[in-house]
Amino acid sequence: MTEPAAGSSLNARRRARELRRVAEERMDVLVVGLGATGAGAALDAASRGLRVAAIDAHDLAFGTSRWSSKLIHGGLRYLARGQVDVAHESAAERGVLLRTTAPHLVKAHPYVLPLTPAVSRGRELMMAAGYRLGDALRAAARTPRRLLPGPTRLTAARARTLAPVLDGDGLRGALLSWDGRLLDDARLVVAIARTAAAHGARVLTRCRALRLSPEGADVRDELTGEEFTIRAGAVINATGVWAGSLDPQVRLRPSRGTHLVLSPGTLPGLIAGMHVPIPDESNRFALVLPQHDGRIHVGLTDEPVDGPVPDVPEAPEEDVRTLLEVLNGVLEAPVTREAVAGAYAGLRPLLAADGRTSDLSRRHAVVSEGNLVTVVGGKLTTYRRMAEDAVDRAVSAARSPGRRSRTRKIPLVGAGPQPPGVPVGLAERYGSEAEAVHELVKAHPEEVGLGITQGELLWSVLHEGALDESDLLDRRTRIGLVERDRERALAATRDVLRGTPHAR
């Protein structure tokens, strides 16, 4: 049986052992926040040979990283705004994920943009030109067409073979494009964190930073209440929308992005994703994203959020109505409110500026004062570059010895050759580790929900750092996106936790 990548397993026993050590030793770099950027910074620093601790008050991917559209996109929208550098960076990072670091989790996916009577001929020409520019970005990033096909125009009949739910009345065709797509954004973060652990990083969840300083941080173990200090040569604040609470010089203007979760069977026959033009907006689209579990996600709003930042944002009913209205504008049979099984919202950590949040730059920023470095802004696609820039600044500020970033060429856990003879779903979720997961599934085949078995939950406890049912249902799997599915899975999930030795 194939074992997990050496040193990559995260579990309760390893956490307890490494908590003791970080309280006694001095780190070269302390990373606060274990979303994609924070986990990426931990991997970047550890792979340079630095001593690294990375902490989070909650869990891996607890914040914005798990609430994305799961797109790994080439930055076409930024190119349309004249942000050529941001667009090129996005296309380049998409290529790194597709080719090298996470080909098991990131794949090309087709998207249909229906040319309804509401889309003028002029707008059609403009969007087609944009897709061609996007393909030029792909070429500039040296991403081969075999990984990411080019755009084309479809007849109305062909468009309805990919998206039979489209209203055929007045439909004159569609534009077909391809972009990168994640199976699961939270699983990407888990893979990054485990790869960091394999390179020696101490990855510690349920460990809250109370105060940061250029010399380290005062922290609290959220499981025991014990407080202690982690000493470090440099500190990277990668806490996303919460960054300002730890670094007062950072001023953010969060933006809420809401997605609907439609019940399986709501849009029958839908093969491709869809880009649905938003009325009266020249460069904004709603996304329709069929999922492997049969559900369909529809997003994405972009609304400013004022006041305190919640741990888990609410998806307001007004966002639900808005997304349904846009979606139903292109469908033959409208989707009713009853078909919405769930909804989720994430907060984008945008740098404060004047104007609508939808117009604010997605360019990331790295700010520092002494040895305290904060990285904010950006997007999921460019997490690796954000992490590299943050570690570069931290190494420079602390005058720490270390090599240059190596993460462009480091495959994440699971990125190796996929073993033959395992179920397709396991191969898609676990890549080269699927055979080892399959052994646990055969020993514990009881289904928890959405085709997920107790064996997979056991794997998450033993190797992916899951400590409780929320970690399992809301991040290692996405069963919890629909409340009734979550309730049905709770008893079996608790059985796994009670019966699992948190070891290895």
Secondary structure, 3 states (H helix, E strand, C coil): CCCCCCCCCECHHHHHHHHHHHHHCEEEEEEECCCHHHHHHHHHHHHCCCCEEEECCCCCCCCHHHCCCCEECCCHHHHHCCCHHHHHHHHHHHHHHHHHHCCCCEEEEEEEEECCCCCCHHHHHHHHHHHHHHHHHHHHCCCCCCCCCCCEEECHHHHHHHCCCECCCCCCCEEEEEEEEECCHHHHHHHHHHHHHHCCCEEECCEEEEEEECCEEEEEECCCCCEEEEEEEEEEECCHHHHHHHCCCCCECCEEEEEEEECCCCCCCCCCEEEEECCCCCCCEEEEEECCCCCEEEECCCEECCCCCCCCCCCCHHHHHHHHHHHHCCECCCCCHHHEEEEEEEEECCECCCCCHHHCCCCCEEEEECCEEEEECCCHHHHHHHHHHHHHHHHHHHCCCCCCCCHHHCCCCCCCCCCCCCCHHHHHHHHHHHHHHHHHHHHCCCEEECCEEHHHHHHHHHHECCCCHHHHHHHHCCHHHCHHHHHHHHHHHHHHHHHCCCCC
